[in-house]
Amino acid sequence: MGLFGNLFKGPQVDMAKSDANRKKMRVLFNQVVENGGDYKILFGYTEDVSRFNYGIVHGSKTKIGNLIVGWNEASQTIVVIPTVPDLSGCGDATFYRQSDILKAYQNKFPTDEFIIYPDRKGYIGIGVCEWLEDEKLYVYVSQDEEVKAFTDFFLKQFQKK
Amino acid sequence: MSWGQIGAVLAVLVIVFVAGNLWFHFVEAIFCQLKKWCFKNKKPTAWHTLPPEQELEGNEDG
């Protein structure tokens, strides 16, 4: 039973690794964002799918970008910081204030993402997931509660059409 | 179909696969060099590294 139980249970989250990465995310976030402690954070990702046609070879390429996403309910602001799966560093923060953006909504098809249009020129699509096993591509973190809280905040307070 | 013919078909498929891969990486490398050349004056984006003590702590934990 034990052996078969483990086989059917599927992959399990390494909570020690997940907690260590959660701490690293917080350190990076607070390093880049002023009063970072006022924000809740979670891991998000972007998927950039592009088609190519090189004559005899054609197909599509997907680029994955890792993000630390922070949100502040009081100021109704979402902060996005690019990072890498091993959390060795991060880029500069981009702020999206609900009052300043053009629109924001949850997209269900073709991908489940939170879309934010800061203006007419461009947009960002943020994917969130409770846990992604592939730590070469994504930050290894288990975040069920954070995903629920972010979805709730986005749909009830941040969404703009 | 004889074993020899099956082998020949498989060999052709392998050659097509390898040639396609080589062609893809060749074109990608050219585009990469062109991008580097076109954007060589572009200012690199800021990057903040994780403080070393935090990195060590993280490795010990996991």
Backbone of each chain as ProteinMPNN parsed JSONL, in Angstrom:
{"seq_chain_A": "MGLFGNLFKGPQVDMAKSDANRKKMRVLFNQVVENGGDYKILFGYTEDVSRFNYGIVHGSKTKIGNLIVGWNEASQTIVVIPTVPDLSGCGDATFYRQSDILKAYQNKFPTDEFIIYPDRKGYIGIGVCEWLEDEKLYVYVSQDEEVKAFTDFFLKQFQKK", "coords_chain_A": {"N_chain_A": [[0.84, -1.216, 0.0], [1.941, 1.185, 0.836], [3.98, 1.629, -1.079], [2.488, 1.661, -3.506], [0.765, 3.656, -2.835], [2.474, 5.867, -2.717], [3.223, 5.921, -5.396], [0.85, 6.615, -6.72], [0.315, 9.035, -5.616], [1.643, 11.072, -6.835], [3.895, 13.813, -7.817], [5.539, 15.36, -5.058], [5.652, 18.358, -3.087], [8.675, 19.896, -2.165], [8.911, 21.215, 0.751], [10.846, 22.553, 2.265], [12.629, 23.563, 0.393], [10.861, 25.155, -1.009], [10.105, 27.023, 0.973], [12.566, 28.25, 1.438], [12.987, 29.495, -1.009], [10.827, 31.227, -0.988], [11.604, 32.996, 0.986], [13.87, 34.096, -0.229], [12.66, 35.392, -2.373], [11.263, 37.369, -1.033], [13.377, 38.853, 0.088], [14.647, 39.824, -2.237], [12.53, 41.308, -3.319], [12.018, 43.262, -1.336], [14.413, 44.568, -1.474], [14.329, 45.942, -3.838], [11.915, 47.321, -3.97], [10.523, 50.14, -2.462], [9.38, 50.321, 0.864], [8.674, 47.615, 0.767], [7.693, 45.663, 2.445], [5.041, 46.235, 2.818], [3.684, 45.01, 0.872], [2.055, 42.102, -0.421], [3.393, 39.094, -1.744], [3.914, 36.995, -4.657], [4.942, 34.28, -6.841], [5.116, 34.712, -10.311], [4.691, 34.267, -13.891], [5.656, 34.918, -17.316], [4.652, 34.167, -20.637], [5.985, 34.084, -23.748], [5.051, 33.598, -26.84], [6.206, 32.912, -30.02], [6.026, 32.744, -33.57], [7.982, 31.083, -36.066], [9.504, 30.977, -39.309], [11.747, 29.46, -41.09], [12.221, 28.777, -43.757], [12.9, 25.73, -44.69], [12.401, 24.847, -42.174], [9.915, 25.322, -39.798], [7.904, 26.641, -37.109], [7.015, 27.102, -33.638], [8.179, 29.193, -30.946], [8.618, 29.307, -27.445], [9.091, 31.631, -24.954], [9.917, 31.797, -21.6], [9.365, 33.896, -18.881], [10.354, 34.699, -15.63], [8.744, 36.05, -12.759], [8.541, 38.23, -9.909], [5.745, 39.004, -8.223], [4.109, 41.6, -6.692], [1.544, 42.872, -4.523], [-0.477, 45.529, -3.317], [-3.093, 46.113, -1.304], [-4.143, 48.396, -0.135], [-3.135, 50.618, -1.575], [-3.898, 49.833, -4.028], [-2.155, 48.663, -5.963], [-0.067, 46.941, -8.25], [3.024, 45.343, -8.4], [5.649, 44.442, -10.527], [8.433, 42.388, -10.919], [11.152, 41.327, -12.791], [12.787, 38.157, -12.68], [14.986, 35.293, -12.119], [14.915, 31.665, -12.401], [16.54, 30.542, -10.293], [16.619, 32.528, -8.471], [18.791, 34.26, -8.124], [19.075, 36.892, -8.59], [17.454, 40.031, -9.543], [15.507, 42.216, -11.673], [14.622, 45.686, -12.315], [11.772, 47.22, -10.699], [8.406, 47.374, -11.899], [5.629, 49.433, -11.687], [2.12, 49.144, -11.407], [-0.512, 51.057, -11.072], [-3.891, 51.021, -10.113], [-5.464, 53.217, -10.698], [-4.037, 54.439, -12.706], [-3.726, 52.748, -14.896], [-4.775, 51.486, -18.172], [-6.5, 49.272, -18.766], [-7.459, 46.168, -17.138], [-7.722, 42.698, -16.851], [-8.885, 39.287, -16.337], [-7.719, 36.727, -18.294], [-8.923, 33.872, -19.987], [-8.653, 32.231, -22.181], [-6.407, 31.994, -24.956], [-4.664, 31.284, -22.929], [-4.53, 31.057, -19.352], [-4.347, 33.899, -17.787], [-3.417, 36.947, -16.083], [-4.126, 39.97, -17.356], [-2.648, 43.082, -17.961], [-3.003, 46.279, -19.163], [-1.009, 48.919, -19.316], [-1.014, 51.143, -20.921], [-1.969, 52.158, -24.276], [0.01, 51.133, -25.819], [1.29, 48.728, -25.053], [1.217, 45.559, -23.238], [1.062, 43.429, -20.301], [1.102, 40.032, -19.538], [0.336, 38.077, -16.872], [0.99, 35.004, -15.558], [-0.102, 32.78, -13.041], [0.538, 30.178, -10.686], [-0.153, 27.418, -8.517], [1.938, 25.658, -7.94], [4.873, 24.815, -9.682], [6.61, 22.215, -11.047], [8.953, 22.087, -12.576], [11.957, 23.16, -11.975], [13.996, 24.228, -13.434], [12.952, 25.899, -15.233], [11.059, 27.446, -13.874], [10.464, 29.309, -10.819], [10.824, 27.504, -7.863], [8.299, 27.112, -5.873], [5.717, 26.704, -3.514], [2.463, 27.878, -3.421], [-0.327, 28.135, -2.703], [-2.151, 29.631, -1.07], [-1.389, 32.263, -1.607], [-1.937, 32.504, -4.337], [-4.719, 32.327, -4.346], [-5.338, 34.618, -2.833], [-4.236, 36.656, -4.439], [-5.712, 36.362, -6.814], [-8.247, 36.955, -5.876], [-7.871, 39.628, -5.038], [-7.208, 40.808, -7.51], [-9.5, 40.367, -9.113], [-11.562, 41.516, -7.603], [-10.721, 44.066, -6.81], [-8.788, 45.2, -8.532], [-9.329, 44.807, -11.217], [-10.237, 46.25, -14.355], [-12.244, 47.577, -16.856]], "CA_chain_A": [[0.0, 0.0, 0.0], [2.826, 2.338, 0.924], [4.647, 1.822, -2.366], [1.5, 2.085, -4.501], [0.258, 4.958, -2.383], [3.435, 6.885, -3.165], [3.203, 5.991, -6.86], [-0.357, 7.302, -7.182], [0.229, 10.365, -4.999], [2.218, 12.043, -7.765], [5.031, 14.55, -7.263], [5.283, 16.086, -3.805], [6.401, 19.608, -2.96], [9.73, 19.952, -1.155], [8.535, 22.449, 1.449], [12.053, 23.264, 2.71], [13.114, 24.31, -0.775], [9.844, 26.166, -1.305], [10.195, 28.086, 1.982], [13.819, 28.985, 1.21], [12.772, 30.365, -2.17], [9.89, 32.289, -0.598], [12.422, 33.985, 1.717], [14.707, 34.788, -1.217], [11.779, 36.294, -3.129], [10.96, 38.518, -0.165], [14.59, 39.671, 0.187], [14.822, 40.531, -3.519], [11.442, 42.277, -3.474], [12.24, 44.39, -0.416], [15.623, 45.253, -1.915], [14.036, 46.75, -5.026], [10.71, 48.141, -3.787], [10.471, 50.916, -1.218], [8.317, 49.805, 1.731], [8.276, 46.326, 0.189], [6.972, 44.885, 3.446], [3.608, 46.536, 2.741], [3.115, 44.253, -0.256], [2.06, 40.629, -0.418], [4.067, 38.708, -2.988], [3.864, 35.625, -5.158], [5.705, 34.063, -8.062], [4.34, 34.676, -11.548], [5.533, 34.069, -15.077], [5.103, 35.357, -18.605], [4.946, 33.262, -21.75], [6.027, 34.826, -25.007], [5.039, 32.604, -27.922], [6.386, 33.526, -31.339], [6.129, 31.784, -34.679], [9.114, 31.326, -36.961], [9.515, 30.224, -40.561], [13.1, 29.565, -41.639], [12.255, 28.033, -45.012], [12.6, 24.3, -44.528], [12.007, 24.597, -40.776], [9.042, 26.342, -39.199], [7.248, 26.188, -35.883], [6.836, 28.194, -32.677], [9.106, 29.215, -29.817], [8.021, 29.898, -26.24], [10.066, 32.145, -23.988], [9.32, 31.924, -20.265], [9.979, 34.897, -18.016], [9.938, 34.552, -14.225], [8.422, 37.346, -12.144], [8.047, 38.348, -8.533], [4.602, 39.909, -8.328], [3.671, 42.1, -5.39], [0.333, 43.688, -4.593], [-0.828, 46.274, -2.11], [-4.535, 46.35, -1.379], [-4.461, 49.764, 0.275], [-2.853, 51.563, -2.67], [-4.377, 49.179, -5.25], [-1.003, 48.663, -6.864], [0.63, 45.682, -8.521], [4.426, 45.556, -8.772], [6.196, 43.277, -11.229], [9.902, 42.406, -10.97], [11.679, 40.137, -13.481], [13.817, 37.421, -11.956], [15.418, 34.047, -12.762], [14.422, 30.539, -11.578], [17.314, 30.274, -9.068], [16.464, 33.728, -7.64], [20.102, 34.835, -7.82], [18.98, 38.342, -8.769], [16.207, 40.49, -10.163], [15.594, 43.489, -12.375], [13.911, 46.81, -11.697], [10.33, 47.029, -10.497], [7.44, 48.163, -12.672], [4.43, 49.633, -10.867], [0.844, 49.321, -12.099], [-1.528, 51.547, -10.145], [-5.213, 50.807, -10.715], [-5.982, 54.491, -11.198], [-3.237, 54.889, -13.855], [-3.7, 51.81, -16.034], [-5.866, 51.578, -19.143], [-7.439, 48.21, -18.406], [-6.909, 44.946, -16.554], [-8.749, 41.652, -16.783], [-8.374, 37.918, -16.316], [-7.929, 36.05, -19.572], [-9.042, 32.425, -19.79], [-8.269, 31.511, -23.395], [-5.838, 30.64, -24.969], [-3.946, 30.976, -21.694], [-5.109, 31.638, -18.146], [-3.391, 34.927, -17.365], [-3.938, 38.248, -15.671], [-3.614, 40.902, -18.359], [-2.669, 44.499, -17.571], [-2.609, 47.251, -20.186], [-0.708, 50.213, -18.685], [-1.425, 52.144, -21.913], [-2.369, 51.507, -25.528], [1.19, 50.639, -26.55], [1.719, 47.371, -24.713], [0.526, 44.908, -22.126], [1.782, 42.331, -19.657], [0.257, 38.899, -19.144], [0.957, 37.41, -15.72], [0.447, 33.693, -15.214], [0.229, 32.347, -11.673], [0.254, 28.753, -10.506], [0.083, 26.997, -7.129], [3.271, 25.065, -7.871], [5.357, 24.271, -10.941], [7.663, 21.285, -10.653], [10.18, 22.248, -13.367], [12.705, 24.261, -11.365], [14.938, 24.826, -14.388], [12.206, 26.945, -15.954], [10.242, 28.27, -12.973], [10.847, 29.373, -9.398], [10.228, 26.384, -7.124], [7.618, 27.606, -4.68], [4.328, 26.281, -3.353], [1.846, 29.153, -3.039], [-1.785, 28.024, -2.843], [-2.848, 30.749, -0.417], [-1.044, 33.505, -2.31], [-2.66, 32.529, -5.621], [-6.114, 32.648, -4.029], [-5.399, 36.014, -2.384], [-3.976, 37.535, -5.579], [-6.871, 36.276, -7.722], [-9.316, 37.681, -5.205], [-7.551, 41.063, -5.123], [-7.256, 41.254, -8.909], [-10.868, 40.374, -9.642], [-12.478, 42.376, -6.828], [-10.27, 45.453, -6.623], [-7.876, 45.753, -9.541], [-9.881, 44.645, -12.567], [-10.716, 47.505, -14.949], [-12.578, 47.291, -18.265]], "C_chain_A": [[0.864, 1.251, 0.0], [3.464, 2.66, -0.402], [3.665, 2.343, -3.409], [0.905, 3.443, -4.152], [1.152, 6.081, -2.86], [3.416, 7.049, -4.675], [2.027, 6.818, -7.356], [-0.492, 8.724, -6.632], [0.752, 11.456, -5.937], [3.344, 12.813, -7.126], [4.639, 15.358, -6.022], [6.165, 17.332, -3.738], [7.458, 19.464, -1.864], [9.547, 21.279, -0.417], [9.753, 23.243, 1.922], [12.588, 24.138, 1.576], [12.151, 25.455, -1.108], [9.939, 27.347, -0.328], [11.456, 28.932, 1.795], [13.649, 29.955, 0.042], [11.804, 31.511, -1.851], [10.654, 33.416, 0.129], [13.276, 34.796, 0.736], [13.872, 35.797, -2.01], [11.5, 37.562, -2.32], [12.177, 39.441, -0.068], [14.78, 40.486, -1.092], [13.771, 41.634, -3.671], [11.682, 43.512, -2.606], [13.469, 45.217, -0.797], [15.304, 46.263, -3.025], [12.866, 47.721, -4.804], [10.745, 48.85, -2.43], [9.239, 50.489, -0.414], [7.759, 48.479, 1.201], [7.475, 45.461, 1.146], [5.469, 45.116, 3.423], [2.906, 45.735, 1.642], [3.093, 42.764, 0.057], [2.717, 40.228, -1.728], [3.766, 37.255, -3.373], [4.712, 35.519, -6.418], [4.741, 34.021, -9.25], [5.264, 34.474, -12.736], [4.838, 34.638, -16.318], [5.482, 34.314, -19.647], [4.88, 34.068, -23.038], [6.144, 33.801, -26.144], [5.202, 33.322, -29.256], [6.538, 32.442, -32.402], [7.365, 32.109, -35.5], [8.964, 30.461, -38.207], [10.868, 30.447, -41.223], [13.221, 28.736, -42.923], [11.884, 26.586, -44.787], [12.15, 23.951, -43.11], [11.072, 25.698, -40.313], [8.298, 25.763, -38.004], [7.032, 27.356, -34.948], [7.822, 28.044, -31.52], [8.388, 29.837, -28.62], [9.14, 30.353, -25.311], [9.351, 32.34, -22.665], [10.083, 32.989, -19.49], [9.461, 34.72, -16.603], [9.755, 35.926, -13.586], [8.168, 37.198, -10.648], [6.949, 39.395, -8.607], [4.174, 40.315, -6.923], [2.38, 42.88, -5.553], [0.019, 44.304, -3.243], [-2.294, 46.66, -2.206], [-4.888, 47.795, -1.06], [-4.254, 50.754, -0.876], [-3.314, 51.027, -4.025], [-3.301, 49.198, -6.344], [-0.444, 47.253, -7.023], [2.047, 46.033, -8.969], [4.959, 44.28, -9.413], [7.71, 43.432, -11.347], [10.372, 41.16, -11.717], [12.768, 39.466, -12.664], [14.196, 36.162, -12.738], [15.032, 32.882, -11.845], [15.213, 30.279, -10.295], [17.311, 31.474, -8.107], [17.825, 34.336, -7.231], [20.099, 36.357, -7.972], [17.649, 38.725, -9.388], [16.434, 41.843, -10.827], [14.855, 44.589, -11.627], [12.405, 46.545, -11.627], [9.518, 47.916, -11.447], [6.148, 48.222, -11.863], [3.201, 49.812, -11.755], [-0.195, 49.746, -11.07], [-2.887, 51.481, -10.831], [-5.746, 52.079, -11.341], [-5.266, 54.939, -12.481], [-3.33, 53.995, -15.084], [-4.909, 52.003, -16.948], [-6.924, 50.518, -18.865], [-6.713, 46.992, -17.844], [-8.028, 43.925, -16.445], [-8.086, 40.277, -16.719], [-8.731, 37.251, -17.631], [-7.991, 34.549, -19.326], [-8.553, 31.633, -20.994], [-7.477, 32.411, -24.327], [-5.044, 30.289, -23.71], [-4.623, 31.677, -20.517], [-4.092, 32.621, -17.569], [-4.122, 36.159, -16.852], [-3.29, 39.283, -16.596], [-3.733, 42.336, -17.833], [-2.19, 45.332, -18.752], [-2.287, 48.565, -19.476], [-1.105, 51.374, -19.598], [-1.798, 51.398, -23.195], [-1.203, 50.811, -26.24], [1.539, 49.173, -26.25], [0.925, 46.796, -23.562], [1.443, 43.892, -21.485], [0.763, 41.263, -19.265], [0.958, 38.141, -18.036], [0.241, 36.086, -15.448], [0.816, 33.368, -13.781], [-0.185, 30.886, -11.515], [0.589, 28.369, -9.07], [1.493, 26.43, -6.954], [3.647, 24.516, -9.243], [6.619, 23.471, -10.652], [9.007, 21.563, -11.34], [10.996, 23.438, -12.86], [13.787, 24.836, -12.272], [14.269, 25.984, -15.123], [11.5, 27.929, -15.031], [10.808, 28.284, -11.557], [10.093, 28.271, -8.65], [9.598, 26.916, -5.847], [6.167, 27.127, -4.674], [3.554, 27.461, -2.765], [0.321, 29.151, -3.215], [-2.526, 29.245, -2.298], [-2.625, 32.054, -1.169], [-1.803, 33.624, -3.629], [-4.116, 32.915, -5.387], [-6.248, 34.128, -3.678], [-5.191, 36.975, -3.556], [-5.161, 37.547, -6.542], [-8.029, 37.094, -7.166], [-9.109, 39.201, -5.324], [-7.738, 41.568, -6.554], [-8.701, 41.383, -9.383], [-11.8, 41.347, -8.905], [-12.048, 43.829, -6.755], [-9.482, 46.044, -7.783], [-8.445, 45.753, -10.947], [-10.479, 45.957, -13.088], [-11.026, 47.243, -16.415], [-12.999, 48.537, -19.025]], "O_chain_A": [[0.595, 2.225, -0.702], [3.496, 3.819, -0.818], [3.941, 3.319, -4.107], [0.588, 4.256, -5.02], [0.679, 7.11, -3.343], [3.571, 8.156, -5.189], [2.164, 7.618, -8.282], [-1.303, 9.514, -7.115], [0.35, 12.615, -5.842], [3.726, 12.509, -5.996], [3.562, 15.95, -5.953], [7.277, 17.353, -4.265], [7.17, 18.972, -0.773], [9.972, 22.331, -0.895], [9.705, 24.472, 1.977], [12.948, 25.297, 1.781], [12.569, 26.564, -1.441], [9.866, 28.508, -0.73], [11.435, 30.151, 1.964], [14.112, 31.094, 0.098], [11.941, 32.617, -2.373], [10.395, 34.602, -0.076], [13.389, 36.016, 0.853], [14.32, 36.911, -2.283], [11.501, 38.672, -2.853], [12.038, 40.663, -0.132], [15.042, 41.688, -1.038], [14.081, 42.747, -4.097], [11.566, 44.647, -3.067], [13.556, 46.406, -0.487], [15.943, 47.31, -3.124], [12.836, 48.808, -5.382], [10.969, 48.226, -1.393], [8.163, 50.317, -0.985], [6.549, 48.253, 1.188], [6.674, 44.628, 0.721], [4.704, 44.303, 3.94], [1.684, 45.785, 1.508], [3.993, 42.237, 0.712], [2.609, 40.948, -2.721], [3.418, 36.422, -2.537], [5.142, 36.523, -6.985], [3.692, 33.378, -9.195], [6.486, 34.507, -12.592], [3.62, 34.81, -16.356], [6.52, 33.661, -19.536], [3.85, 34.656, -23.37], [7.207, 33.222, -26.368], [4.434, 34.227, -29.584], [7.102, 31.375, -32.158], [7.753, 33.271, -35.617], [8.385, 29.376, -38.172], [11.109, 31.486, -41.837], [14.232, 28.068, -43.134], [10.705, 26.243, -44.703], [11.584, 22.882, -42.879], [11.399, 26.88, -40.423], [8.092, 24.553, -37.906], [6.881, 28.49, -35.403], [8.239, 26.941, -31.166], [7.632, 30.795, -28.779], [10.015, 29.573, -24.934], [8.298, 32.975, -22.61], [11.314, 32.974, -19.453], [8.253, 34.603, -16.396], [10.525, 36.85, -13.848], [7.65, 36.182, -10.185], [7.191, 40.535, -9.004], [3.91, 39.464, -6.073], [2.143, 43.484, -6.599], [0.216, 43.7, -2.189], [-2.69, 47.435, -3.077], [-5.818, 48.356, -1.64], [-5.096, 51.619, -1.119], [-3.142, 51.688, -5.049], [-3.51, 49.67, -7.461], [-0.359, 46.484, -6.066], [2.243, 46.91, -9.811], [4.747, 43.18, -8.905], [8.209, 44.459, -11.807], [10.03, 40.045, -11.323], [13.579, 40.138, -12.027], [13.777, 35.986, -13.881], [14.841, 33.081, -10.645], [14.633, 29.84, -9.301], [17.939, 31.423, -7.049], [17.974, 34.857, -6.126], [21.029, 37.028, -7.526], [16.825, 37.87, -9.714], [17.43, 42.519, -10.569], [14.51, 44.439, -10.455], [11.855, 45.754, -12.393], [9.898, 49.047, -11.75], [5.638, 47.198, -11.411], [3.243, 50.549, -12.741], [-0.697, 48.929, -10.299], [-3.014, 51.845, -12.0], [-6.399, 52.041, -12.384], [-5.815, 55.723, -13.256], [-3.042, 54.438, -16.195], [-5.918, 52.593, -16.562], [-8.108, 50.833, -18.742], [-5.512, 46.815, -18.049], [-9.134, 44.237, -16.006], [-6.899, 40.124, -17.005], [-9.895, 37.214, -18.031], [-7.204, 34.012, -18.546], [-8.092, 30.5, -20.853], [-7.876, 33.565, -24.479], [-4.781, 29.113, -23.456], [-5.211, 32.748, -20.669], [-3.107, 32.224, -16.946], [-5.295, 36.377, -17.155], [-2.07, 39.446, -16.613], [-4.78, 42.743, -17.33], [-1.098, 45.111, -19.276], [-3.21, 49.27, -19.068], [-1.482, 52.447, -19.127], [-1.926, 50.173, -23.201], [-1.408, 50.003, -27.146], [2.034, 48.466, -27.127], [0.067, 47.464, -22.985], [2.477, 43.53, -22.048], [-0.301, 41.569, -18.729], [2.055, 37.619, -18.235], [-0.952, 36.058, -15.148], [1.934, 33.651, -13.349], [-1.141, 30.426, -12.139], [1.509, 28.929, -8.474], [2.156, 26.688, -5.949], [2.849, 23.839, -9.89], [7.578, 23.99, -10.081], [10.067, 21.311, -10.767], [10.76, 24.579, -13.259], [14.429, 25.826, -11.918], [14.929, 26.92, -15.573], [11.359, 29.107, -15.362], [11.54, 27.378, -11.158], [8.878, 28.129, -8.79], [10.29, 27.142, -4.854], [5.486, 27.147, -5.699], [3.941, 27.993, -1.725], [-0.242, 30.07, -3.811], [-3.397, 29.814, -2.956], [-3.548, 32.849, -1.346], [-2.258, 34.707, -3.997], [-4.681, 33.722, -6.125], [-7.153, 34.81, -4.16], [-5.882, 37.989, -3.659], [-5.567, 38.604, -7.026], [-8.699, 37.826, -7.894], [-10.029, 39.948, -5.658], [-8.345, 42.615, -6.782], [-9.076, 42.39, -9.983], [-12.708, 41.924, -9.503], [-12.885, 44.726, -6.65], [-9.505, 47.256, -7.996], [-8.089, 46.595, -11.77], [-11.143, 46.681, -12.347], [-10.172, 46.742, -17.146], [-13.309, 48.461, -20.214]]}, "seq_chain_B": "MSWGQIGAVLAVLVIVFVAGNLWFHFVEAIFCQLKKWCFKNKKPTAWHTLPPEQELEGNEDG", "coords_chain_B": {"N_chain_B": [[7.706, -4.778, -47.158], [11.184, -4.658, -46.938], [13.697, -5.225, -44.345], [15.901, -3.694, -44.882], [14.871, -1.603, -46.432], [13.183, -0.399, -44.588], [15.086, 0.462, -42.76], [16.439, 2.295, -44.386], [14.472, 4.272, -44.798], [14.147, 5.149, -42.162], [16.718, 6.146, -41.745], [16.748, 8.284, -43.55], [14.783, 9.885, -42.358], [16.076, 10.505, -39.95], [18.244, 11.955, -40.943], [16.888, 14.153, -42.068], [15.804, 15.242, -39.737], [18.129, 15.908, -38.253], [19.387, 17.693, -40.037], [17.427, 19.693, -40.17], [17.458, 20.607, -37.524], [20.084, 21.592, -37.369], [19.961, 23.628, -39.281], [18.011, 25.307, -38.111], [19.343, 26.135, -35.717], [21.519, 27.422, -36.866], [20.326, 29.592, -38.269], [19.145, 30.876, -36.086], [21.447, 31.599, -34.653], [22.578, 33.469, -36.398], [20.591, 35.481, -36.35], [20.789, 36.174, -33.658], [23.373, 37.268, -33.494], [22.999, 39.432, -35.214], [21.095, 40.907, -33.762], [22.616, 41.557, -31.501], [24.518, 43.177, -32.706], [22.946, 45.238, -33.754], [21.828, 46.35, -31.438], [23.943, 47.179, -29.851], [24.602, 49.553, -28.629], [22.697, 49.901, -26.773], [21.642, 50.562, -23.464], [22.452, 48.372, -20.809], [20.026, 46.498, -18.893], [19.112, 47.175, -15.486], [20.345, 45.17, -12.796], [19.784, 43.456, -9.856], [21.49, 41.753, -7.438], [21.046, 38.856, -5.32], [21.668, 39.211, -1.847], [24.739, 37.842, -0.542], [24.713, 36.383, 1.967], [22.081, 35.623, 2.222], [21.8, 33.952, 0.09], [23.46, 31.81, 0.836], [22.12, 30.935, 3.11], [19.756, 30.075, 1.968], [20.689, 27.901, 0.436], [21.519, 26.175, 2.435], [19.124, 25.56, 3.633], [17.681, 24.25, 1.601]], "CA_chain_B": [[8.896, -3.91, -47.1], [12.3, -5.383, -46.304], [14.359, -4.525, -43.237], [16.813, -2.706, -45.48], [14.079, -0.423, -46.839], [12.748, 0.281, -43.344], [16.287, 1.145, -42.258], [16.719, 3.448, -45.257], [13.465, 5.308, -44.489], [14.508, 5.711, -40.847], [17.955, 6.931, -41.917], [16.35, 9.558, -44.195], [14.094, 10.701, -41.335], [17.101, 10.993, -39.011], [19.016, 12.988, -41.653], [16.012, 15.339, -42.163], [15.705, 15.794, -38.385], [19.417, 16.526, -37.888], [19.594, 18.847, -40.924], [16.479, 20.727, -39.724], [17.975, 21.181, -36.275], [21.286, 22.388, -37.674], [19.497, 24.829, -39.985], [17.337, 26.152, -37.118], [20.338, 26.758, -34.842], [22.329, 28.294, -37.711], [19.558, 30.829, -38.498], [19.013, 31.524, -34.776], [22.742, 32.208, -34.312], [22.723, 34.671, -37.233], [19.683, 36.507, -35.803], [21.336, 36.575, -32.362], [24.503, 38.16, -33.778], [22.436, 40.667, -35.787], [20.479, 41.661, -32.658], [23.715, 42.103, -30.697], [25.147, 44.226, -33.494], [22.0, 46.361, -33.875], [21.529, 46.965, -30.138], [25.161, 47.214, -29.027], [24.658, 50.804, -27.875], [21.593, 49.941, -25.809], [22.088, 50.472, -22.078], [21.973, 47.118, -20.212], [19.026, 46.708, -17.848], [19.645, 47.065, -14.123], [20.184, 43.837, -12.199], [20.1, 43.472, -8.422], [21.766, 40.371, -7.03], [20.644, 38.453, -3.969], [22.799, 39.324, -0.912], [25.382, 36.521, -0.397], [24.321, 35.628, 3.172], [20.754, 35.075, 1.96], [21.995, 32.86, -0.853], [23.995, 30.697, 1.606], [21.048, 30.461, 3.973], [18.827, 29.358, 1.1], [21.282, 26.625, 0.055], [21.523, 25.296, 3.606], [17.738, 25.107, 3.851], [17.147, 23.364, 0.585]], "C_chain_B": [[10.02, -4.624, -46.332], [12.901, -4.551, -45.164], [15.3, -3.43, -43.746], [16.084, -1.43, -45.857], [13.611, 0.368, -45.609], [13.918, 1.087, -42.764], [16.598, 2.393, -43.059], [15.759, 4.601, -44.96], [13.81, 5.978, -43.163], [15.75, 6.596, -40.954], [17.64, 8.289, -42.546], [15.679, 10.474, -43.177], [15.098, 11.308, -40.351], [17.891, 12.133, -39.662], [18.194, 14.284, -41.746], [15.949, 16.038, -40.799], [16.988, 16.546, -38.009], [19.655, 17.786, -38.727], [18.681, 20.009, -40.511], [16.958, 21.417, -38.47], [19.171, 22.086, -36.523], [20.895, 23.707, -38.335], [18.854, 25.819, -39.004], [18.365, 26.882, -36.255], [21.244, 27.723, -35.611], [21.616, 29.64, -37.907], [19.411, 31.612, -37.181], [20.303, 32.255, -34.392], [22.964, 33.487, -35.118], [21.851, 35.798, -36.682], [20.217, 37.06, -34.482], [22.479, 37.576, -32.562], [24.005, 39.494, -34.329], [21.824, 41.544, -34.698], [21.555, 42.331, -31.816], [24.33, 43.312, -31.404], [24.241, 45.466, -33.576], [21.816, 47.101, -32.55], [22.758, 47.083, -29.244], [25.271, 48.487, -28.194], [23.567, 50.916, -26.807], [22.133, 49.738, -24.384], [21.583, 49.164, -21.458], [21.003, 47.381, -19.062], [19.648, 46.472, -16.467], [19.391, 45.668, -13.573], [20.65, 43.878, -10.743], [20.312, 42.029, -7.976], [21.326, 40.118, -5.596], [21.844, 38.607, -3.034], [23.386, 37.954, -0.613], [24.914, 35.722, 0.81], [22.958, 34.956, 2.97], [20.863, 33.855, 1.042], [22.483, 31.605, -0.114], [22.909, 30.065, 2.463], [20.066, 29.603, 3.179], [19.361, 27.999, 0.716], [21.292, 25.641, 1.215], [20.145, 24.705, 3.842], [17.333, 24.041, 2.843], [18.199, 22.828, -0.295]], "O_chain_B": [[9.818, -5.122, -45.225], [12.648, -3.353, -45.039], [15.463, -2.385, -43.117], [16.583, -0.325, -45.644], [13.635, 1.598, -45.582], [13.757, 2.231, -42.34], [16.973, 3.423, -42.501], [16.171, 5.758, -44.881], [13.775, 7.203, -43.043], [15.824, 7.658, -40.336], [18.186, 9.314, -42.137], [15.954, 11.673, -43.126], [14.984, 12.473, -39.971], [18.174, 13.146, -39.023], [18.723, 15.375, -41.534], [16.031, 17.263, -40.714], [16.938, 17.672, -37.513], [20.072, 18.818, -38.202], [19.105, 21.165, -40.503], [16.884, 22.64, -38.348], [19.271, 23.184, -35.975], [21.425, 24.765, -37.996], [19.121, 27.019, -39.06], [18.278, 28.097, -36.075], [21.686, 28.73, -35.058], [22.221, 30.698, -37.735], [19.532, 32.837, -37.157], [20.268, 33.373, -33.879], [23.474, 34.475, -34.59], [22.307, 36.935, -36.557], [20.114, 38.257, -34.215], [22.542, 38.601, -31.883], [24.515, 40.554, -33.966], [22.001, 42.762, -34.699], [21.442, 43.503, -31.458], [24.623, 44.332, -30.78], [24.715, 46.598, -33.479], [21.666, 48.323, -32.531], [22.637, 47.087, -28.019], [25.953, 48.503, -27.169], [23.515, 51.882, -26.046], [22.963, 48.863, -24.136], [20.394, 48.867, -21.567], [21.142, 48.369, -18.342], [20.578, 45.68, -16.31], [18.358, 45.058, -13.847], [21.773, 44.287, -10.449], [19.424, 41.189, -8.118], [21.246, 41.032, -4.776], [22.943, 38.178, -3.387], [22.637, 36.992, -0.443], [24.733, 34.509, 0.707], [22.713, 33.863, 3.481], [20.136, 32.873, 1.188], [22.016, 30.496, -0.373], [22.784, 28.843, 2.54], [19.609, 28.557, 3.641], [18.603, 27.031, 0.666], [21.103, 24.439, 1.028], [19.998, 23.535, 4.195], [16.71, 23.043, 3.204], [17.907, 22.059, -1.21]]}, "name": "protein", "num_of_chains": 2, "seq": "MGLFGNLFKGPQVDMAKSDANRKKMRVLFNQVVENGGDYKILFGYTEDVSRFNYGIVHGSKTKIGNLIVGWNEASQTIVVIPTVPDLSGCGDATFYRQSDILKAYQNKFPTDEFIIYPDRKGYIGIGVCEWLEDEKLYVYVSQDEEVKAFTDFFLKQFQKKMSWGQIGAVLAVLVIVFVAGNLWFHFVEAIFCQLKKWCFKNKKPTAWHTLPPEQELEGNEDG"}
